[in-house]
Amino acid sequence: MKLYATSIPPALPTWATVISNNAGLIEVEINDESPDFHSIIEEFSTEIEPGIVGVKAEELCNQLSIEMVDTSEEN
């Protein structure tokens, strides 16, 4: 899984790797096979919609101090 961010903390968890940092857009790859990542996901899991449990990307990024690119903005 990949996230695109405008800022990240100096130290990322072992399951997150910066792939590129071009023109202020930081590409972060998440190793979703990592047990450490799974424990974080379990910690922040909530019911997103009735019957659907998961983690919102915005909430995960907030916990990790990653400022995610807002793809809903119109140019």
mmCIF file of the N, C-alpha and C atoms, coordinates in Angstrom:
data_MODEL
# 
_entry.id   MODEL 
# 
loop_
_atom_site.group_PDB 
_atom_site.id 
_atom_site.type_symbol 
_atom_site.label_atom_id 
_atom_site.label_alt_id 
_atom_site.label_comp_id 
_atom_site.label_asym_id 
_atom_site.label_entity_id 
_atom_site.label_seq_id 
_atom_site.pdbx_PDB_ins_code 
_atom_site.Cartn_x 
_atom_site.Cartn_y 
_atom_site.Cartn_z 
_atom_site.occupancy 
_atom_site.B_iso_or_equiv 
_atom_site.pdbx_formal_charge 
_atom_site.auth_seq_id 
_atom_site.auth_comp_id 
_atom_site.auth_asym_id 
_atom_site.auth_atom_id 
_atom_site.pdbx_PDB_model_num 
ATOM 1   N N  . MET A 1 1  ? 0.846   -1.147 0.000  1.00 0.00 ? 1  MET A N  1 
ATOM 2   C CA . MET A 1 1  ? 0.000   0.000  0.000  1.00 0.00 ? 1  MET A CA 1 
ATOM 3   C C  . MET A 1 1  ? 0.910   1.233  0.000  1.00 0.00 ? 1  MET A C  1 
ATOM 4   N N  . LYS A 1 2  ? 0.460   2.292  -0.685 1.00 0.00 ? 2  LYS A N  1 
ATOM 5   C CA . LYS A 1 2  ? 1.238   3.527  -0.734 1.00 0.00 ? 2  LYS A CA 1 
ATOM 6   C C  . LYS A 1 2  ? 0.400   4.690  -0.241 1.00 0.00 ? 2  LYS A C  1 
ATOM 7   N N  . LEU A 1 3  ? 1.073   5.623  0.414  1.00 0.00 ? 3  LEU A N  1 
ATOM 8   C CA . LEU A 1 3  ? 0.483   6.881  0.819  1.00 0.00 ? 3  LEU A CA 1 
ATOM 9   C C  . LEU A 1 3  ? 1.274   7.996  0.163  1.00 0.00 ? 3  LEU A C  1 
ATOM 10  N N  . TYR A 1 4  ? 0.616   9.071  -0.140 1.00 0.00 ? 4  TYR A N  1 
ATOM 11  C CA . TYR A 1 4  ? 1.292   10.246 -0.672 1.00 0.00 ? 4  TYR A CA 1 
ATOM 12  C C  . TYR A 1 4  ? 1.114   11.359 0.335  1.00 0.00 ? 4  TYR A C  1 
ATOM 13  N N  . ALA A 1 5  ? 2.222   11.930 0.779  1.00 0.00 ? 5  ALA A N  1 
ATOM 14  C CA . ALA A 1 5  ? 2.198   12.893 1.863  1.00 0.00 ? 5  ALA A CA 1 
ATOM 15  C C  . ALA A 1 5  ? 2.939   14.166 1.479  1.00 0.00 ? 5  ALA A C  1 
ATOM 16  N N  . THR A 1 6  ? 2.623   15.226 2.215  1.00 0.00 ? 6  THR A N  1 
ATOM 17  C CA . THR A 1 6  ? 3.352   16.478 2.044  1.00 0.00 ? 6  THR A CA 1 
ATOM 18  C C  . THR A 1 6  ? 4.362   16.671 3.161  1.00 0.00 ? 6  THR A C  1 
ATOM 19  N N  . SER A 1 7  ? 4.184   15.957 4.281  1.00 0.00 ? 7  SER A N  1 
ATOM 20  C CA . SER A 1 7  ? 5.185   15.978 5.348  1.00 0.00 ? 7  SER A CA 1 
ATOM 21  C C  . SER A 1 7  ? 5.099   14.676 6.133  1.00 0.00 ? 7  SER A C  1 
ATOM 22  N N  . ILE A 1 8  ? 6.251   14.275 6.671  1.00 0.00 ? 8  ILE A N  1 
ATOM 23  C CA . ILE A 1 8  ? 6.332   13.060 7.488  1.00 0.00 ? 8  ILE A CA 1 
ATOM 24  C C  . ILE A 1 8  ? 7.239   13.352 8.679  1.00 0.00 ? 8  ILE A C  1 
ATOM 25  N N  . PRO A 1 9  ? 7.133   12.555 9.745  1.00 0.00 ? 9  PRO A N  1 
ATOM 26  C CA . PRO A 1 9  ? 8.032   12.752 10.885 1.00 0.00 ? 9  PRO A CA 1 
ATOM 27  C C  . PRO A 1 9  ? 9.447   12.298 10.520 1.00 0.00 ? 9  PRO A C  1 
ATOM 28  N N  . PRO A 1 10 ? 10.439  12.759 11.268 1.00 0.00 ? 10 PRO A N  1 
ATOM 29  C CA . PRO A 1 10 ? 11.830  12.360 10.974 1.00 0.00 ? 10 PRO A CA 1 
ATOM 30  C C  . PRO A 1 10 ? 12.046  10.850 11.022 1.00 0.00 ? 10 PRO A C  1 
ATOM 31  N N  . ALA A 1 11 ? 11.347  10.160 11.924 1.00 0.00 ? 11 ALA A N  1 
ATOM 32  C CA . ALA A 1 11 ? 11.510  8.704  12.038 1.00 0.00 ? 11 ALA A CA 1 
ATOM 33  C C  . ALA A 1 11 ? 10.163  8.044  11.764 1.00 0.00 ? 11 ALA A C  1 
ATOM 34  N N  . LEU A 1 12 ? 10.162  7.151  10.802 1.00 0.00 ? 12 LEU A N  1 
ATOM 35  C CA . LEU A 1 12 ? 8.960   6.385  10.477 1.00 0.00 ? 12 LEU A CA 1 
ATOM 36  C C  . LEU A 1 12 ? 9.055   5.003  11.115 1.00 0.00 ? 12 LEU A C  1 
ATOM 37  N N  . PRO A 1 13 ? 7.919   4.348  11.321 1.00 0.00 ? 13 PRO A N  1 
ATOM 38  C CA . PRO A 1 13 ? 7.958   2.966  11.822 1.00 0.00 ? 13 PRO A CA 1 
ATOM 39  C C  . PRO A 1 13 ? 8.691   2.063  10.826 1.00 0.00 ? 13 PRO A C  1 
ATOM 40  N N  . THR A 1 14 ? 9.136   0.918  11.289 1.00 0.00 ? 14 THR A N  1 
ATOM 41  C CA . THR A 1 14 ? 9.896   0.000  10.435 1.00 0.00 ? 14 THR A CA 1 
ATOM 42  C C  . THR A 1 14 ? 9.086   -0.503 9.250  1.00 0.00 ? 14 THR A C  1 
ATOM 43  N N  . TRP A 1 15 ? 7.764   -0.452 9.338  1.00 0.00 ? 15 TRP A N  1 
ATOM 44  C CA . TRP A 1 15 ? 6.911   -0.949 8.258  1.00 0.00 ? 15 TRP A CA 1 
ATOM 45  C C  . TRP A 1 15 ? 6.595   0.119  7.211  1.00 0.00 ? 15 TRP A C  1 
ATOM 46  N N  . ALA A 1 16 ? 7.158   1.322  7.365  1.00 0.00 ? 16 ALA A N  1 
ATOM 47  C CA . ALA A 1 16 ? 6.934   2.412  6.404  1.00 0.00 ? 16 ALA A CA 1 
ATOM 48  C C  . ALA A 1 16 ? 8.273   2.857  5.825  1.00 0.00 ? 16 ALA A C  1 
ATOM 49  N N  . THR A 1 17 ? 8.325   2.990  4.500  1.00 0.00 ? 17 THR A N  1 
ATOM 50  C CA . THR A 1 17 ? 9.553   3.365  3.802  1.00 0.00 ? 17 THR A CA 1 
ATOM 51  C C  . THR A 1 17 ? 9.271   4.492  2.820  1.00 0.00 ? 17 THR A C  1 
ATOM 52  N N  . VAL A 1 18 ? 10.131  5.510  2.833  1.00 0.00 ? 18 VAL A N  1 
ATOM 53  C CA . VAL A 1 18 ? 10.006  6.582  1.850  1.00 0.00 ? 18 VAL A CA 1 
ATOM 54  C C  . VAL A 1 18 ? 10.559  6.068  0.522  1.00 0.00 ? 18 VAL A C  1 
ATOM 55  N N  . ILE A 1 19 ? 9.723   6.098  -0.510 1.00 0.00 ? 19 ILE A N  1 
ATOM 56  C CA . ILE A 1 19 ? 10.119  5.632  -1.837 1.00 0.00 ? 19 ILE A CA 1 
ATOM 57  C C  . ILE A 1 19 ? 10.693  6.785  -2.644 1.00 0.00 ? 19 ILE A C  1 
ATOM 58  N N  . SER A 1 20 ? 10.041  7.950  -2.575 1.00 0.00 ? 20 SER A N  1 
ATOM 59  C CA . SER A 1 20 ? 10.548  9.122  -3.293 1.00 0.00 ? 20 SER A CA 1 
ATOM 60  C C  . SER A 1 20 ? 10.091  10.385 -2.584 1.00 0.00 ? 20 SER A C  1 
ATOM 61  N N  . ASN A 1 21 ? 10.816  11.454 -2.856 1.00 0.00 ? 21 ASN A N  1 
ATOM 62  C CA . ASN A 1 21 ? 10.489  12.767 -2.307 1.00 0.00 ? 21 ASN A CA 1 
ATOM 63  C C  . ASN A 1 21 ? 10.809  13.788 -3.396 1.00 0.00 ? 21 ASN A C  1 
ATOM 64  N N  . ASN A 1 22 ? 9.824   14.061 -4.242 1.00 0.00 ? 22 ASN A N  1 
ATOM 65  C CA . ASN A 1 22 ? 10.012  14.956 -5.371 1.00 0.00 ? 22 ASN A CA 1 
ATOM 66  C C  . ASN A 1 22 ? 9.051   16.131 -5.291 1.00 0.00 ? 22 ASN A C  1 
ATOM 67  N N  . ALA A 1 23 ? 9.590   17.328 -5.369 1.00 0.00 ? 23 ALA A N  1 
ATOM 68  C CA . ALA A 1 23 ? 8.787   18.552 -5.409 1.00 0.00 ? 23 ALA A CA 1 
ATOM 69  C C  . ALA A 1 23 ? 7.771   18.626 -4.278 1.00 0.00 ? 23 ALA A C  1 
ATOM 70  N N  . GLY A 1 24 ? 8.169   18.195 -3.090 1.00 0.00 ? 24 GLY A N  1 
ATOM 71  C CA . GLY A 1 24 ? 7.286   18.293 -1.933 1.00 0.00 ? 24 GLY A CA 1 
ATOM 72  C C  . GLY A 1 24 ? 6.252   17.198 -1.816 1.00 0.00 ? 24 GLY A C  1 
ATOM 73  N N  . LEU A 1 25 ? 6.264   16.236 -2.720 1.00 0.00 ? 25 LEU A N  1 
ATOM 74  C CA . LEU A 1 25 ? 5.342   15.102 -2.649 1.00 0.00 ? 25 LEU A CA 1 
ATOM 75  C C  . LEU A 1 25 ? 6.140   13.871 -2.227 1.00 0.00 ? 25 LEU A C  1 
ATOM 76  N N  . ILE A 1 26 ? 5.802   13.341 -1.069 1.00 0.00 ? 26 ILE A N  1 
ATOM 77  C CA . ILE A 1 26 ? 6.542   12.220 -0.499 1.00 0.00 ? 26 ILE A CA 1 
ATOM 78  C C  . ILE A 1 26 ? 5.726   10.948 -0.686 1.00 0.00 ? 26 ILE A C  1 
ATOM 79  N N  . GLU A 1 27 ? 6.330   9.968  -1.328 1.00 0.00 ? 27 GLU A N  1 
ATOM 80  C CA . GLU A 1 27 ? 5.676   8.679  -1.539 1.00 0.00 ? 27 GLU A CA 1 
ATOM 81  C C  . GLU A 1 27 ? 6.162   7.710  -0.460 1.00 0.00 ? 27 GLU A C  1 
ATOM 82  N N  . VAL A 1 28 ? 5.232   7.193  0.334  1.00 0.00 ? 28 VAL A N  1 
ATOM 83  C CA . VAL A 1 28 ? 5.563   6.283  1.429  1.00 0.00 ? 28 VAL A CA 1 
ATOM 84  C C  . VAL A 1 28 ? 4.921   4.937  1.141  1.00 0.00 ? 28 VAL A C  1 
ATOM 85  N N  . GLU A 1 29 ? 5.745   3.894  1.170  1.00 0.00 ? 29 GLU A N  1 
ATOM 86  C CA . GLU A 1 29 ? 5.223   2.538  0.974  1.00 0.00 ? 29 GLU A CA 1 
ATOM 87  C C  . GLU A 1 29 ? 5.042   1.878  2.335  1.00 0.00 ? 29 GLU A C  1 
ATOM 88  N N  . ILE A 1 30 ? 3.866   1.281  2.529  1.00 0.00 ? 30 ILE A N  1 
ATOM 89  C CA . ILE A 1 30 ? 3.530   0.604  3.772  1.00 0.00 ? 30 ILE A CA 1 
ATOM 90  C C  . ILE A 1 30 ? 3.628   -0.906 3.552  1.00 0.00 ? 30 ILE A C  1 
ATOM 91  N N  . ASN A 1 31 ? 4.407   -1.573 4.386  1.00 0.00 ? 31 ASN A N  1 
ATOM 92  C CA . ASN A 1 31 ? 4.489   -3.037 4.337  1.00 0.00 ? 31 ASN A CA 1 
ATOM 93  C C  . ASN A 1 31 ? 3.312   -3.586 5.131  1.00 0.00 ? 31 ASN A C  1 
ATOM 94  N N  . ASP A 1 32 ? 2.211   -3.847 4.446  1.00 0.00 ? 32 ASP A N  1 
ATOM 95  C CA . ASP A 1 32 ? 1.007   -4.297 5.138  1.00 0.00 ? 32 ASP A CA 1 
ATOM 96  C C  . ASP A 1 32 ? 1.075   -5.763 5.565  1.00 0.00 ? 32 ASP A C  1 
ATOM 97  N N  . GLU A 1 33 ? 2.208   -6.416 5.320  1.00 0.00 ? 33 GLU A N  1 
ATOM 98  C CA . GLU A 1 33 ? 2.419   -7.783 5.799  1.00 0.00 ? 33 GLU A CA 1 
ATOM 99  C C  . GLU A 1 33 ? 3.100   -7.790 7.165  1.00 0.00 ? 33 GLU A C  1 
ATOM 100 N N  . SER A 1 34 ? 3.593   -6.648 7.599  1.00 0.00 ? 34 SER A N  1 
ATOM 101 C CA . SER A 1 34 ? 4.330   -6.554 8.863  1.00 0.00 ? 34 SER A CA 1 
ATOM 102 C C  . SER A 1 34 ? 3.411   -6.769 10.066 1.00 0.00 ? 34 SER A C  1 
ATOM 103 N N  . PRO A 1 35 ? 3.821   -7.617 11.019 1.00 0.00 ? 35 PRO A N  1 
ATOM 104 C CA . PRO A 1 35 ? 3.026   -7.802 12.241 1.00 0.00 ? 35 PRO A CA 1 
ATOM 105 C C  . PRO A 1 35 ? 2.865   -6.496 13.024 1.00 0.00 ? 35 PRO A C  1 
ATOM 106 N N  . ASP A 1 36 ? 3.884   -5.643 13.005 1.00 0.00 ? 36 ASP A N  1 
ATOM 107 C CA . ASP A 1 36 ? 3.795   -4.361 13.707 1.00 0.00 ? 36 ASP A CA 1 
ATOM 108 C C  . ASP A 1 36 ? 2.719   -3.475 13.081 1.00 0.00 ? 36 ASP A C  1 
ATOM 109 N N  . PHE A 1 37 ? 2.613   -3.508 11.761 1.00 0.00 ? 37 PHE A N  1 
ATOM 110 C CA . PHE A 1 37 ? 1.565   -2.739 11.089 1.00 0.00 ? 37 PHE A CA 1 
ATOM 111 C C  . PHE A 1 37 ? 0.198   -3.276 11.471 1.00 0.00 ? 37 PHE A C  1 
ATOM 112 N N  . HIS A 1 38 ? 0.055   -4.592 11.512 1.00 0.00 ? 38 HIS A N  1 
ATOM 113 C CA . HIS A 1 38 ? -1.229  -5.202 11.871 1.00 0.00 ? 38 HIS A CA 1 
ATOM 114 C C  . HIS A 1 38 ? -1.645  -4.836 13.292 1.00 0.00 ? 38 HIS A C  1 
ATOM 115 N N  . SER A 1 39 ? -0.684  -4.731 14.206 1.00 0.00 ? 39 SER A N  1 
ATOM 116 C CA . SER A 1 39 ? -1.042  -4.363 15.574 1.00 0.00 ? 39 SER A CA 1 
ATOM 117 C C  . SER A 1 39 ? -1.529  -2.917 15.636 1.00 0.00 ? 39 SER A C  1 
ATOM 118 N N  . ILE A 1 40 ? -0.959  -2.035 14.824 1.00 0.00 ? 40 ILE A N  1 
ATOM 119 C CA . ILE A 1 40 ? -1.425  -0.643 14.758 1.00 0.00 ? 40 ILE A CA 1 
ATOM 120 C C  . ILE A 1 40 ? -2.838  -0.599 14.191 1.00 0.00 ? 40 ILE A C  1 
ATOM 121 N N  . ILE A 1 41 ? -3.069  -1.350 13.132 1.00 0.00 ? 41 ILE A N  1 
ATOM 122 C CA . ILE A 1 41 ? -4.389  -1.388 12.503 1.00 0.00 ? 41 ILE A CA 1 
ATOM 123 C C  . ILE A 1 41 ? -5.437  -1.874 13.514 1.00 0.00 ? 41 ILE A C  1 
ATOM 124 N N  . GLU A 1 42 ? -5.105  -2.923 14.254 1.00 0.00 ? 42 GLU A N  1 
ATOM 125 C CA . GLU A 1 42 ? -6.047  -3.436 15.252 1.00 0.00 ? 42 GLU A CA 1 
ATOM 126 C C  . GLU A 1 42 ? -6.339  -2.393 16.327 1.00 0.00 ? 42 GLU A C  1 
ATOM 127 N N  . GLU A 1 43 ? -5.326  -1.626 16.711 1.00 0.00 ? 43 GLU A N  1 
ATOM 128 C CA . GLU A 1 43 ? -5.490  -0.613 17.745 1.00 0.00 ? 43 GLU A CA 1 
ATOM 129 C C  . GLU A 1 43 ? -6.452  0.497  17.326 1.00 0.00 ? 43 GLU A C  1 
ATOM 130 N N  . PHE A 1 44 ? -6.429  0.880  16.039 1.00 0.00 ? 44 PHE A N  1 
ATOM 131 C CA . PHE A 1 44 ? -7.231  2.004  15.556 1.00 0.00 ? 44 PHE A CA 1 
ATOM 132 C C  . PHE A 1 44 ? -8.487  1.581  14.798 1.00 0.00 ? 44 PHE A C  1 
ATOM 133 N N  . SER A 1 45 ? -8.764  0.293  14.743 1.00 0.00 ? 45 SER A N  1 
ATOM 134 C CA . SER A 1 45 ? -9.936  -0.182 14.014 1.00 0.00 ? 45 SER A CA 1 
ATOM 135 C C  . SER A 1 45 ? -11.220 0.317  14.661 1.00 0.00 ? 45 SER A C  1 
ATOM 136 N N  . THR A 1 46 ? -12.123 0.785  13.809 1.00 0.00 ? 46 THR A N  1 
ATOM 137 C CA . THR A 1 46 ? -13.448 1.216  14.249 1.00 0.00 ? 46 THR A CA 1 
ATOM 138 C C  . THR A 1 46 ? -14.457 0.800  13.188 1.00 0.00 ? 46 THR A C  1 
ATOM 139 N N  . GLU A 1 47 ? -15.710 0.917  13.518 1.00 0.00 ? 47 GLU A N  1 
ATOM 140 C CA . GLU A 1 47 ? -16.749 0.628  12.543 1.00 0.00 ? 47 GLU A CA 1 
ATOM 141 C C  . GLU A 1 47 ? -16.905 1.864  11.656 1.00 0.00 ? 47 GLU A C  1 
ATOM 142 N N  . ILE A 1 48 ? -16.469 1.755  10.403 1.00 0.00 ? 48 ILE A N  1 
ATOM 143 C CA . ILE A 1 48 ? -16.498 2.871  9.467  1.00 0.00 ? 48 ILE A CA 1 
ATOM 144 C C  . ILE A 1 48 ? -17.917 3.101  8.962  1.00 0.00 ? 48 ILE A C  1 
ATOM 145 N N  . GLU A 1 49 ? -18.564 2.029  8.618  1.00 0.00 ? 49 GLU A N  1 
ATOM 146 C CA . GLU A 1 49 ? -19.970 2.021  8.209  1.00 0.00 ? 49 GLU A CA 1 
ATOM 147 C C  . GLU A 1 49 ? -20.600 0.821  8.905  1.00 0.00 ? 49 GLU A C  1 
ATOM 148 N N  . PRO A 1 50 ? -21.904 0.795  9.012  1.00 0.00 ? 50 PRO A N  1 
ATOM 149 C CA . PRO A 1 50 ? -22.534 -0.372 9.655  1.00 0.00 ? 50 PRO A CA 1 
ATOM 150 C C  . PRO A 1 50 ? -22.052 -1.682 9.028  1.00 0.00 ? 50 PRO A C  1 
ATOM 151 N N  . GLY A 1 51 ? -21.438 -2.522 9.862  1.00 0.00 ? 51 GLY A N  1 
ATOM 152 C CA . GLY A 1 51 ? -20.966 -3.822 9.408  1.00 0.00 ? 51 GLY A CA 1 
ATOM 153 C C  . GLY A 1 51 ? -19.583 -3.819 8.784  1.00 0.00 ? 51 GLY A C  1 
ATOM 154 N N  . ILE A 1 52 ? -18.956 -2.644 8.617  1.00 0.00 ? 52 ILE A N  1 
ATOM 155 C CA . ILE A 1 52 ? -17.626 -2.559 8.005  1.00 0.00 ? 52 ILE A CA 1 
ATOM 156 C C  . ILE A 1 52 ? -16.645 -1.994 9.025  1.00 0.00 ? 52 ILE A C  1 
ATOM 157 N N  . VAL A 1 53 ? -15.638 -2.807 9.381  1.00 0.00 ? 53 VAL A N  1 
ATOM 158 C CA . VAL A 1 53 ? -14.630 -2.397 10.352 1.00 0.00 ? 53 VAL A CA 1 
ATOM 159 C C  . VAL A 1 53 ? -13.331 -2.143 9.612  1.00 0.00 ? 53 VAL A C  1 
ATOM 160 N N  . GLY A 1 54 ? -12.671 -1.053 9.946  1.00 0.00 ? 54 GLY A N  1 
ATOM 161 C CA . GLY A 1 54 ? -11.403 -0.723 9.317  1.00 0.00 ? 54 GLY A CA 1 
ATOM 162 C C  . GLY A 1 54 ? -10.791 0.502  9.953  1.00 0.00 ? 54 GLY A C  1 
ATOM 163 N N  . VAL A 1 55 ? -9.791  1.043  9.293  1.00 0.00 ? 55 VAL A N  1 
ATOM 164 C CA . VAL A 1 55 ? -9.108  2.242  9.759  1.00 0.00 ? 55 VAL A CA 1 
ATOM 165 C C  . VAL A 1 55 ? -9.144  3.268  8.639  1.00 0.00 ? 55 VAL A C  1 
ATOM 166 N N  . LYS A 1 56 ? -9.573  4.469  8.963  1.00 0.00 ? 56 LYS A N  1 
ATOM 167 C CA . LYS A 1 56 ? -9.567  5.544  7.975  1.00 0.00 ? 56 LYS A CA 1 
ATOM 168 C C  . LYS A 1 56 ? -8.130  6.023  7.796  1.00 0.00 ? 56 LYS A C  1 
ATOM 169 N N  . ALA A 1 57 ? -7.718  6.238  6.553  1.00 0.00 ? 57 ALA A N  1 
ATOM 170 C CA . ALA A 1 57 ? -6.356  6.679  6.263  1.00 0.00 ? 57 ALA A CA 1 
ATOM 171 C C  . ALA A 1 57 ? -6.028  7.965  7.003  1.00 0.00 ? 57 ALA A C  1 
ATOM 172 N N  . GLU A 1 58 ? -6.990  8.870  7.086  1.00 0.00 ? 58 GLU A N  1 
ATOM 173 C CA . GLU A 1 58 ? -6.765  10.144 7.777  1.00 0.00 ? 58 GLU A CA 1 
ATOM 174 C C  . GLU A 1 58 ? -6.426  9.920  9.244  1.00 0.00 ? 58 GLU A C  1 
ATOM 175 N N  . GLU A 1 59 ? -7.121  9.011  9.907  1.00 0.00 ? 59 GLU A N  1 
ATOM 176 C CA . GLU A 1 59 ? -6.858  8.731  11.319 1.00 0.00 ? 59 GLU A CA 1 
ATOM 177 C C  . GLU A 1 59 ? -5.490  8.084  11.517 1.00 0.00 ? 59 GLU A C  1 
ATOM 178 N N  . LEU A 1 60 ? -5.120  7.158  10.631 1.00 0.00 ? 60 LEU A N  1 
ATOM 179 C CA . LEU A 1 60 ? -3.809  6.518  10.709 1.00 0.00 ? 60 LEU A CA 1 
ATOM 180 C C  . LEU A 1 60 ? -2.710  7.549  10.520 1.00 0.00 ? 60 LEU A C  1 
ATOM 181 N N  . CYS A 1 61 ? -2.867  8.419  9.532  1.00 0.00 ? 61 CYS A N  1 
ATOM 182 C CA . CYS A 1 61 ? -1.862  9.447  9.272  1.00 0.00 ? 61 CYS A CA 1 
ATOM 183 C C  . CYS A 1 61 ? -1.745  10.417 10.443 1.00 0.00 ? 61 CYS A C  1 
ATOM 184 N N  . ASN A 1 62 ? -2.866  10.782 11.044 1.00 0.00 ? 62 ASN A N  1 
ATOM 185 C CA . ASN A 1 62 ? -2.823  11.673 12.209 1.00 0.00 ? 62 ASN A CA 1 
ATOM 186 C C  . ASN A 1 62 ? -2.024  11.038 13.344 1.00 0.00 ? 62 ASN A C  1 
ATOM 187 N N  . GLN A 1 63 ? -2.226  9.771  13.591 1.00 0.00 ? 63 GLN A N  1 
ATOM 188 C CA . GLN A 1 63 ? -1.512  9.081  14.661 1.00 0.00 ? 63 GLN A CA 1 
ATOM 189 C C  . GLN A 1 63 ? -0.017  8.992  14.389 1.00 0.00 ? 63 GLN A C  1 
ATOM 190 N N  . LEU A 1 64 ? 0.356   8.942  13.115 1.00 0.00 ? 64 LEU A N  1 
ATOM 191 C CA . LEU A 1 64 ? 1.766   8.807  12.733 1.00 0.00 ? 64 LEU A CA 1 
ATOM 192 C C  . LEU A 1 64 ? 2.420   10.146 12.401 1.00 0.00 ? 64 LEU A C  1 
ATOM 193 N N  . SER A 1 65 ? 1.677   11.239 12.526 1.00 0.00 ? 65 SER A N  1 
ATOM 194 C CA . SER A 1 65 ? 2.165   12.591 12.195 1.00 0.00 ? 65 SER A CA 1 
ATOM 195 C C  . SER A 1 65 ? 2.547   12.722 10.732 1.00 0.00 ? 65 SER A C  1 
ATOM 196 N N  . ILE A 1 66 ? 1.785   12.080 9.864  1.00 0.00 ? 66 ILE A N  1 
ATOM 197 C CA . ILE A 1 66 ? 1.979   12.187 8.416  1.00 0.00 ? 66 ILE A CA 1 
ATOM 198 C C  . ILE A 1 66 ? 0.885   13.092 7.879  1.00 0.00 ? 66 ILE A C  1 
ATOM 199 N N  . GLU A 1 67 ? 1.278   14.109 7.126  1.00 0.00 ? 67 GLU A N  1 
ATOM 200 C CA . GLU A 1 67 ? 0.282   14.969 6.486  1.00 0.00 ? 67 GLU A CA 1 
ATOM 201 C C  . GLU A 1 67 ? 0.032   14.438 5.085  1.00 0.00 ? 67 GLU A C  1 
ATOM 202 N N  . MET A 1 68 ? -1.118  13.817 4.922  1.00 0.00 ? 68 MET A N  1 
ATOM 203 C CA . MET A 1 68 ? -1.469  13.158 3.671  1.00 0.00 ? 68 MET A CA 1 
ATOM 204 C C  . MET A 1 68 ? -1.943  14.180 2.646  1.00 0.00 ? 68 MET A C  1 
ATOM 205 N N  . VAL A 1 69 ? -1.685  13.905 1.385  1.00 0.00 ? 69 VAL A N  1 
ATOM 206 C CA . VAL A 1 69 ? -2.161  14.751 0.303  1.00 0.00 ? 69 VAL A CA 1 
ATOM 207 C C  . VAL A 1 69 ? -3.675  14.607 0.213  1.00 0.00 ? 69 VAL A C  1 
ATOM 208 N N  . ASP A 1 70 ? -4.375  15.727 0.122  1.00 0.00 ? 70 ASP A N  1 
ATOM 209 C CA . ASP A 1 70 ? -5.830  15.716 0.015  1.00 0.00 ? 70 ASP A CA 1 
ATOM 210 C C  . ASP A 1 70 ? -6.199  15.592 -1.456 1.00 0.00 ? 70 ASP A C  1 
ATOM 211 N N  . THR A 1 71 ? -6.616  14.396 -1.844 1.00 0.00 ? 71 THR A N  1 
ATOM 212 C CA . THR A 1 71 ? -6.949  14.157 -3.251 1.00 0.00 ? 71 THR A CA 1 
ATOM 213 C C  . THR A 1 71 ? -8.352  14.618 -3.598 1.00 0.00 ? 71 THR A C  1 
ATOM 214 N N  . SER A 1 72 ? -9.104  15.082 -2.598 1.00 0.00 ? 72 SER A N  1 
ATOM 215 C CA . SER A 1 72 ? -10.478 15.544 -2.883 1.00 0.00 ? 72 SER A CA 1 
ATOM 216 C C  . SER A 1 72 ? -10.509 16.999 -3.314 1.00 0.00 ? 72 SER A C  1 
ATOM 217 N N  . GLU A 1 73 ? -9.396  17.723 -3.172 1.00 0.00 ? 73 GLU A N  1 
ATOM 218 C CA . GLU A 1 73 ? -9.355  19.118 -3.579 1.00 0.00 ? 73 GLU A CA 1 
ATOM 219 C C  . GLU A 1 73 ? -9.364  19.219 -5.103 1.00 0.00 ? 73 GLU A C  1 
ATOM 220 N N  . GLU A 1 74 ? -10.125 20.171 -5.606 1.00 0.00 ? 74 GLU A N  1 
ATOM 221 C CA . GLU A 1 74 ? -10.123 20.409 -7.046 1.00 0.00 ? 74 GLU A CA 1 
ATOM 222 C C  . GLU A 1 74 ? -9.050  21.428 -7.370 1.00 0.00 ? 74 GLU A C  1 
ATOM 223 N N  . ASN A 1 75 ? -8.376  21.234 -8.504 1.00 0.00 ? 75 ASN A N  1 
ATOM 224 C CA . ASN A 1 75 ? -7.311  22.160 -8.905 1.00 0.00 ? 75 ASN A CA 1 
ATOM 225 C C  . ASN A 1 75 ? -7.877  23.345 -9.637 1.00 0.00 ? 75 ASN A C  1 
# 
